[in-house]
């Protein structure tokens, strides 16, 4: 395994004093991890250096053709005070899934987990202590060839930055309002919907802007072909509790396979719930709502963990779910997932990794 060189900052920044005002992704720690890829040499020169600008040619290919992938994960301050990571190996495996689709050289997943642990250890004092806070970790890879021409990059940078964060949504755990998009599409099977790449999020901006104009927090995407099957929310996978069945869209190549989604399914099944990964149409959800069978709905993701959905707007139809209140399953999932992540309850699944 390669040695990671560490250069500590000579000008440490003041850490936030009021952790209730952290927001999300607005403040960054003192250091970052960098590693280069050059064709013929592979991934090399892993290092932790002071956080700062990265010099790029104006012709850098990532700026022109979007060859970029990223991940989102967190470090938590455990009940014993030590930093904890949640299933980091799954994030690195998913990063390689994105790499393969975007013709980016694969990373050594085990080494990159160790690199992230090393960075978290260096910036350990940046992990906030208040309830519900964490250190958001953003690994990303981008092509830097100074060449205006469409082909896979021969030179890339792998970077990891960190940000102390509070709740992703200003509403906190209160149910969010979701707008069902009918005009625009995010992805189709055969495309890049299952990857975590910048282009997927660029494609979502127009609909997100429209949702915000109508006072909705996020967009619920329908499939790009028939425009009727539910896919995902902009930053989350989505679940519906219909009668005694918990339904989430199956992974068929156009939506992201979330780590929190996977953990949610595994938790629910361990508790004896019937969980179905299948196609579900917006018509089925509306019918269940009209018949009083739509018990609750929620989103899952690293940023928000569990985000209960209190309202869905589909065209002129507004569906208020569970009287706009958090549901029993959403609350139980949030309590257990965050309890495991923060080391407050027993981790029976072996999901948590302590940073030593």
C-alpha positions in Angstrom: 0.0 0.0 0.0 1.4 3.4 -1.0 2.6 5.8 1.7 0.5 8.9 2.2 2.7 12.1 2.6 1.2 14.6 5.0 1.9 18.4 4.9 0.2 20.2 7.7 -1.1 23.7 7.3 0.9 26.6 8.9 -2.2 28.7 9.0 -5.1 26.8 10.6 -8.5 28.4 10.3 -10.7 29.3 13.1 -13.3 26.5 13.7 -17.0 27.4 13.9 -18.1 28.5 17.3 -21.9 28.2 16.8 -22.6 24.7 15.5 -26.3 25.5 15.1 -25.3 27.7 12.1 -23.1 25.3 10.2 -25.5 24.9 7.2 -24.4 22.4 4.6 -21.2 22.5 2.5 -20.3 26.1 3.3 -17.3 25.7 5.5 -14.2 23.5 4.8 -11.5 22.0 6.9 -7.8 22.8 6.9 -6.6 19.9 4.7 -7.5 17.9 1.6 -6.3 14.6 0.1 -4.9 14.6 -3.4 -3.6 11.8 -5.7 -2.7 11.9 -9.4 -3.2 9.6 -12.3 -1.0 9.6 -15.3 -1.2 7.1 -18.1 1.6 4.6 -17.8 2.2 5.4 -14.1 -1.3 4.8 -12.6 -2.5 6.4 -9.4 0.4 7.8 -7.5 1.7 10.5 -5.2 -1.0 10.3 -2.5 -0.8 13.2 -0.1 -2.6 15.3 2.5 -2.0 19.0 2.0 -3.4 22.3 3.2 -6.9 23.0 1.7 -6.6 25.4 -1.2 -7.0 26.1 -4.9 -6.1 23.5 -7.5 -4.4 24.9 -10.6 -6.0 23.8 -13.9 -5.4 24.7 -17.5 -8.4 26.5 -19.1 -8.3 23.6 -21.5 -8.7 21.0 -18.8 -11.0 18.4 -20.2 -13.2 18.2 -17.1 -14.3 21.8 -17.8 -15.4 21.1 -21.3 -16.6 17.5 -21.3 -17.7 16.8 -17.8 -15.6 13.7 -17.1 -16.0 13.8 -13.3 -17.4 11.6 -10.6 -17.9 12.0 -6.9 -19.1 10.5 -3.6 -20.8 11.8 -0.5 -20.1 10.3 3.0 -19.7 11.4 6.6 -17.6 11.1 9.7 -19.4 11.2 13.0 -18.1 11.9 16.5 -18.9 8.7 18.3 -20.3 8.4 21.8 -16.7 7.6 22.9 -15.4 10.7 21.2 -13.7 8.8 18.4 -14.5 9.5 14.7 -16.7 6.9 13.0 -17.3 6.2 9.3 -20.4 4.5 8.0 -19.9 1.8 5.4 -17.0 3.6 3.6 -16.2 0.6 1.5 -19.6 0.8 -0.1 -18.9 4.4 -1.2 -15.6 3.4 -2.7 -17.2 0.5 -4.6 -19.8 2.9 -5.9 -17.1 5.3 -6.9 -15.5 2.6 -9.0 -18.9 1.8 -10.6 -19.1 5.5 -11.7 -15.5 5.4 -12.8 -16.1 2.4 -15.0 -19.1 4.1 -16.7 -17.1 7.4 -17.3 -13.9 5.7 -18.5 -12.0 6.8 -15.4 -9.2 4.5 -14.2 -10.4 2.4 -11.2 -9.1 3.2 -7.8 -7.8 0.8 -5.1 -10.9 0.8 -2.9 -9.2 -0.4 0.3 -6.4 2.2 -0.1 -8.8 5.0 -0.7 -10.8 4.1 2.5 -7.4 4.3 4.4 -6.7 7.7 2.7 -10.1 9.0 3.9 -9.4 7.7 7.4 -6.0 9.5 7.4 -7.6 12.8 6.3 -10.3 12.5 8.9 -7.7 11.8 11.6 -5.7 14.9 10.5 -8.8 17.1 10.7 -10.4 15.3 13.6 -10.9 18.5 15.6 -13.2 19.7 12.8 -15.8 17.1 13.5 -18.6 19.0 15.3 -19.9 17.8 18.6 -23.6 18.9 18.6 -26.5 16.6 18.1 -27.2 15.9 14.5 -24.0 17.4 13.2 -21.2 15.5 11.3 -18.2 16.0 9.0 -19.3 15.7 5.4 -16.7 14.0 3.1 -16.6 14.7 -0.6 -14.2 12.4 -2.7 -14.2 13.3 -6.4 -12.2 12.6 -9.5 -11.8 14.7 -12.6 -9.8 14.7 -15.9 -7.2 17.4 -16.2 -5.7 16.9 -19.7 -5.1 20.3 -21.3 -6.8 19.3 -24.5 -10.0 20.4 -26.3 -11.1 17.1 -27.9 -13.5 14.4 -26.8 -11.8 11.3 -25.4 -11.2 9.8 -22.0 -8.6 11.7 -19.9 -5.1 10.3 -19.6 -4.4 12.5 -16.6 -6.7 12.9 -13.6 -6.8 14.1 -10.0 -8.5 12.3 -7.1 -9.3 14.8 -4.3 -11.1 14.6 -1.0 -12.4 17.6 0.9 -14.3 17.8 4.1 -17.0 20.1 5.6 -18.5 20.3 9.1 -22.3 20.3 8.5 -25.6 20.5 10.2 -28.9 19.3 8.9 -29.1 19.1 5.0 -32.6 20.5 4.9 -33.6 23.6 6.9 -36.7 21.8 7.9 -34.5 19.2 9.8 -36.5 16.0 10.4 -39.8 17.8 9.7 -41.6 16.5 6.5 -40.5 18.1 3.3 -42.7 19.1 0.3 -41.8 17.4 -3.0 -42.7 18.5 -6.5 -43.3 15.7 -9.1 -41.6 16.8 -12.4 -43.5 16.0 -15.6 -41.8 18.1 -18.2 -38.0 17.4 -17.8 -36.2 14.1 -17.3 -33.0 13.4 -15.4 -31.8 10.1 -16.9 -32.7 7.0 -18.9 -31.5 3.4 -18.8 -28.3 3.0 -20.7 -27.2 6.5 -19.6 -25.4 7.7 -16.5 -28.3 7.8 -14.0 -26.9 5.1 -11.8 -23.6 7.0 -11.4 -22.7 9.9 -9.2 -21.5 12.4 -11.8 -21.8 16.1 -12.1 -23.8 15.9 -15.3 -26.7 14.2 -13.6 -27.0 17.1 -11.2 -26.6 19.7 -13.9 -29.6 18.0 -15.7 -31.7 18.5 -12.5 -31.2 22.2 -12.0 -34.0 23.5 -14.2 -36.6 21.3 -12.5 -35.2 22.1 -9.1 -35.5 25.8 -9.8 -39.1 25.4 -10.8 -39.9 23.4 -7.7 -38.4 26.1 -5.5 -40.5 28.8 -7.2 -43.5 26.8 -6.2 -42.2 26.6 -2.6 -41.2 22.9 -2.8 -38.0 21.5 -1.4 -37.0 18.9 -3.9 -38.0 17.2 -7.2 -39.4 13.7 -7.6 -38.3 12.4 -11.0 -40.3 10.1 -13.3 -38.8 7.7 -15.8 -37.4 9.3 -19.0 -39.3 7.0 -21.4 -42.9 6.5 -20.3 -42.8 9.4 -17.9 -44.9 7.6 -15.3 -42.7 5.4 -13.2 -41.1 6.9 -10.1 -37.3 7.0 -10.0 -35.7 9.2 -7.2 -35.8 12.5 -5.5 -33.0 15.0 -6.5 -30.7 14.1 -3.6 -32.4 11.0 -2.2 -33.8 7.6 -3.0 -37.5 7.4 -2.2 -39.8 5.0 -0.3 -43.6 4.7 0.0 -45.4 2.8 2.7 -48.6 1.4 1.0 -50.7 -0.6 3.4 -48.2 -3.1 4.9 -45.8 -2.9 2.0 -42.7 -0.7 1.9 -42.0 0.0 -1.8 -38.9 1.6 -3.4 -38.0 1.8 -7.1 -35.8 -1.0 -8.3 -32.3 -0.3 -9.4 -32.5 -0.6 -13.2 -29.7 1.6 -14.4 -31.3 5.1 -14.2 -31.2 5.8 -10.5 -28.4 5.9 -7.9 -27.9 2.9 -5.7 -27.8 4.8 -2.3 -25.8 3.5 0.6 -28.5 4.7 3.0 -31.1 3.1 0.7 -29.4 -0.2 1.0 -29.0 0.1 4.8 -32.7 1.1 5.1 -33.8 -2.0 3.2 -31.6 -4.2 5.3 -32.9 -2.7 8.5 -36.5 -2.9 7.5 -36.2 -6.5 6.5 -34.4 -7.3 9.8 -37.4 -5.9 11.6 -39.8 -8.1 9.6 -41.2 -5.5 7.2 -42.2 -6.5 3.7 -39.9 -4.5 1.4 -40.4 -4.5 -2.4 -37.9 -3.2 -4.9 -40.1 -2.8 -8.0 -41.5 -0.4 -10.5 -44.0 1.9 -9.0 -46.0 4.5 -11.0 -47.1 7.9 -9.8 -50.6 6.7 -10.7 -50.3 3.8 -8.2 -49.1 6.3 -5.5 -52.0 8.6 -6.2 -54.5 5.7 -6.2 -53.1 4.5 -2.8 -53.5 8.1 -1.5 -57.1 8.3 -2.7 -57.9 5.0 -1.1 -56.3 6.0 2.2 -53.6 3.3 1.8 -50.5 5.7 1.5 -49.4 5.5 5.1 -46.2 7.5 4.8 -43.3 8.3 2.5 -39.7 9.2 3.0 -36.4 9.8 1.3 -33.0 8.3 2.2 -29.5 9.7 1.6 -26.2 10.4 3.2 -26.9 14.1 3.5 -30.3 14.0 5.1 -30.3 10.3 6.4 -34.1 10.0 6.5 -36.2 12.8 5.2 -40.0 12.3 5.7 -42.2 13.5 2.9 -45.3 15.4 4.0 -46.6 16.6 0.7 -46.4 15.6 -3.0 -47.5 17.9 -5.8 -48.3 16.1 -9.1 -49.8 18.5 -11.6 -52.9 20.0 -9.9 -53.1 17.2 -7.4 -51.7 17.9 -3.9 -51.2 14.8 -1.7 -50.7 15.5 2.0 -49.2 12.4 3.5 -49.7 11.3 7.2 -51.2 14.8 7.9 -47.9 16.3 7.0 -46.2 14.7 10.0 -43.3 12.3 10.4 -44.4 8.6 10.2 -43.7 5.8 12.6 -41.4 3.9 10.2 -39.5 7.1 9.2 -38.8 8.0 12.8 -37.7 4.4 13.7 -35.3 4.4 10.8 -33.9 7.8 11.6 -33.4 6.9 15.3 -31.7 3.6 14.4 -29.5 4.7 11.5 -28.3 7.8 13.3 -27.9 5.8 16.5 -25.6 3.3 14.7 -23.7 6.1 12.9 -23.0 8.1 16.1 -22.1 4.9 18.0 -25.1 5.3 20.4 -26.7 2.0 19.8 -25.2 -1.5 19.0 -24.1 -2.0 15.4 -25.3 -5.5 14.8 -24.4 -5.3 11.1 -20.7 -4.3 11.2 -21.4 -1.1 9.3 -19.4 1.4 11.4 -15.6 1.8 11.0 -13.7 3.6 13.8 -10.9 6.0 12.8 -7.9 5.3 15.0 
